[in-house]
Amino acid sequence: MVLGLEETKYKTTPWSALPLTATTINHNTVRLIKLWEQGSAGGMVIYPQAAGTVQDKVQGREYYAQGVKINMEFTFPFDRLDTVVKMWYVPVTTGIPDPEYNEFFRNTLGNVMMDPRNMNNYPRAKYLGTIRPRTRQTIFGTLLNGNGILGGRDVTEMKTFYIPFNKNFKLRSNVNSDSMIDYNDVSNLAEKAFIVMTAYNEQGAAITDTVVTNMEGVLTFSFKDP
């Protein structure tokens, strides 16, 4: 039971500041976004990194973590508007490999829409949702500049995801002084975590085809001082 909690605080982090990020996805591939990695420089950037009473800082050696909200923007090219993007939150424990294609899926057909998940490696993976363009066709005209290239308008979609924690995060430290707490080491949190993204286009795209041409995002971690 958590008693006497203060008001909710928020720490906001841009997509570009994550330990491993990306802005595009190719057809029938896995794209990894690293949310955090304990003990590494800059690896815990989405969480509080210092003591204090202001919004993005904490007081004491533990705090109540509510969750992370991810606001995202995806741009789909005009000739790839039947693309489907799927996303998972994947915490990874010590000794388990990063969730690349052959680790996250049981590679049977080499198809991200068909191959089953590898439940043994990542039993705590959580499916976040699917993104696809609501507009299915924006091609217009016949030729541009006489070179045989069709014109069109790319489509941008917005989506919000939420990863709940709802537990106390305990900061590990070998010293007694709160000023010496290691904010990159949370004893009851997975060693690292990823967003796993897949993209699939239904119109015979090649694995070299970029079906999401831009991704932007903002992550907001909400928490309370005990």
C-alpha positions in Angstrom: 0.0 0.0 0.0 1.3 3.4 -0.9 0.3 6.2 1.6 0.7 9.9 1.6 1.6 10.3 -2.1 2.3 13.8 -3.4 0.8 15.2 -6.6 1.7 13.6 -9.9 4.9 14.7 -11.6 5.8 14.3 -15.3 9.0 13.9 -17.2 8.8 14.3 -21.0 11.4 13.0 -23.4 11.6 13.4 -27.2 11.8 10.4 -29.4 15.2 11.5 -30.7 16.7 11.3 -27.1 16.1 7.6 -26.6 19.1 5.2 -26.3 18.2 3.6 -29.7 15.7 5.2 -32.1 14.6 5.2 -35.7 12.5 7.4 -38.0 11.7 5.0 -40.8 10.5 1.4 -41.3 10.9 -0.9 -44.3 8.4 -3.5 -45.5 8.3 -6.9 -43.7 11.0 -6.0 -41.2 11.4 -5.5 -37.4 12.4 -2.1 -36.1 13.7 -1.8 -32.5 13.3 1.3 -30.4 15.1 1.1 -27.0 13.2 2.7 -24.2 15.8 2.2 -21.6 18.9 0.2 -20.5 20.0 0.2 -16.9 23.5 1.2 -16.0 24.4 2.8 -19.4 25.1 6.4 -20.0 21.9 8.1 -21.2 20.1 4.7 -21.0 17.5 5.8 -18.4 16.7 9.2 -19.9 12.9 8.7 -19.7 13.1 8.4 -15.9 14.1 11.0 -13.3 17.8 11.5 -13.1 18.2 13.7 -10.1 16.8 14.6 -6.6 14.5 17.6 -6.2 11.0 18.8 -5.9 10.4 20.1 -9.5 8.5 18.2 -12.1 11.2 15.8 -13.5 13.0 15.1 -10.3 12.3 12.8 -7.3 12.7 12.8 -3.5 14.2 9.9 -1.7 15.2 6.4 -2.8 12.0 5.3 -4.3 9.0 6.7 -6.1 5.6 5.5 -7.4 5.7 4.9 -11.1 2.4 5.3 -12.9 3.3 4.7 -16.5 4.6 6.0 -19.8 2.4 7.7 -22.4 3.8 7.7 -26.0 2.4 10.2 -28.5 3.5 9.2 -32.0 3.2 10.5 -35.5 3.7 8.3 -38.6 4.0 9.4 -42.2 3.1 6.9 -44.9 4.1 7.5 -48.6 1.2 8.0 -51.0 1.9 4.8 -52.9 2.1 2.7 -49.6 -1.2 3.5 -48.0 -2.2 -0.1 -47.4 0.7 -0.5 -44.9 0.0 -2.0 -41.5 2.3 -1.2 -38.5 2.2 -3.2 -35.3 3.8 -2.3 -32.0 4.8 -4.2 -28.9 6.3 -3.2 -25.5 9.0 -5.7 -24.7 10.9 -5.8 -21.4 14.1 -7.8 -21.6 15.7 -9.6 -18.6 19.4 -10.4 -18.1 20.6 -13.2 -20.4 17.8 -12.8 -23.0 18.8 -11.4 -26.4 17.4 -8.2 -27.9 14.2 -8.9 -29.8 15.4 -9.0 -33.4 13.3 -10.9 -36.0 14.6 -14.4 -35.3 14.4 -13.9 -31.5 11.0 -12.2 -31.3 9.3 -14.4 -33.9 9.5 -18.1 -34.7 10.8 -17.5 -38.2 8.7 -19.9 -40.2 7.6 -18.0 -43.3 9.7 -14.9 -43.0 6.5 -12.9 -42.8 5.8 -10.5 -40.0 2.1 -10.9 -40.4 2.1 -14.7 -40.2 5.1 -15.8 -38.1 4.1 -16.6 -34.5 5.6 -14.8 -31.5 8.4 -16.5 -29.5 6.6 -16.6 -26.1 9.6 -18.3 -24.4 12.0 -15.4 -24.8 9.6 -12.5 -24.1 6.6 -13.7 -21.9 5.9 -10.2 -20.6 5.7 -8.6 -24.1 2.6 -6.4 -24.4 0.9 -5.7 -27.7 0.3 -2.0 -27.9 -1.8 -1.7 -31.1 -2.0 -1.3 -34.9 -1.5 1.8 -37.0 -2.7 2.1 -40.6 -3.6 5.1 -42.8 -7.3 5.9 -42.7 -7.0 7.4 -46.2 -6.3 4.5 -48.6 -5.7 6.5 -51.8 -4.2 9.9 -52.6 -2.7 9.3 -56.0 -3.8 12.0 -58.5 -3.0 12.9 -62.1 -1.2 10.7 -64.6 2.3 12.0 -65.1 4.6 14.5 -63.5 7.0 16.4 -65.8 6.4 13.7 -68.5 8.7 11.2 -66.7 6.1 8.6 -66.0 5.9 9.2 -62.2 2.5 9.3 -60.6 1.9 12.1 -58.0 0.2 11.9 -54.7 0.0 13.1 -51.1 1.7 11.3 -48.2 -0.6 10.7 -45.2 0.3 11.4 -41.6 -1.4 9.5 -38.7 -1.3 10.2 -35.0 -1.5 7.5 -32.3 -1.2 7.4 -28.5 0.0 4.3 -26.6 0.3 3.7 -22.8 2.6 1.4 -20.8 1.4 1.1 -17.2 3.7 0.3 -14.2 1.6 1.1 -11.1 4.3 0.2 -8.6 7.1 1.6 -6.5 10.5 2.0 -8.3 13.3 1.3 -5.9 16.6 3.0 -6.7 19.6 0.8 -5.9 22.6 2.3 -4.2 25.6 1.2 -2.1 25.8 4.5 -0.2 23.7 6.0 2.6 23.5 9.5 1.2 20.5 10.4 -1.0 22.8 12.7 -3.0 24.8 9.6 -4.1 21.8 7.6 -5.4 22.4 5.9 -8.8 19.3 7.0 -10.9 20.4 4.6 -13.6 19.8 1.5 -11.5 16.2 0.5 -10.5 16.2 -2.8 -8.6 12.7 -4.0 -9.5 12.7 -3.0 -13.2 13.8 -5.0 -16.3 17.4 -4.6 -17.4 16.2 -3.0 -20.6 13.0 -2.6 -22.7 12.2 -2.0 -26.3 9.3 -1.0 -28.6 9.2 -3.6 -31.3 7.7 -2.3 -34.6 6.8 -4.3 -37.7 5.5 -3.0 -41.0 3.8 -4.9 -43.8 2.6 -3.7 -47.2 0.0 -5.7 -49.1 0.9 -4.6 -52.6 4.0 -6.7 -53.2 6.6 -4.4 -51.7 10.2 -5.4 -51.4 12.1 -5.6 -48.1 14.1 -2.6 -49.3 11.0 -0.4 -49.7 10.4 2.2 -47.0 6.7 2.0 -46.1 6.9 4.5 -43.2 9.0 7.5 -44.2 9.0 9.4 -40.9 8.2 8.8 -37.2 8.2 11.3 -34.4 7.3 10.9 -30.8 7.1 12.3 -27.3 7.2 10.1 -24.2 5.7 11.3 -20.9 6.5 9.4 -17.7 4.2 10.0 -14.8 5.2 9.4 -11.2 4.7 10.5 -7.6 7.0 11.1 -4.7 6.0 8.9 -1.6 
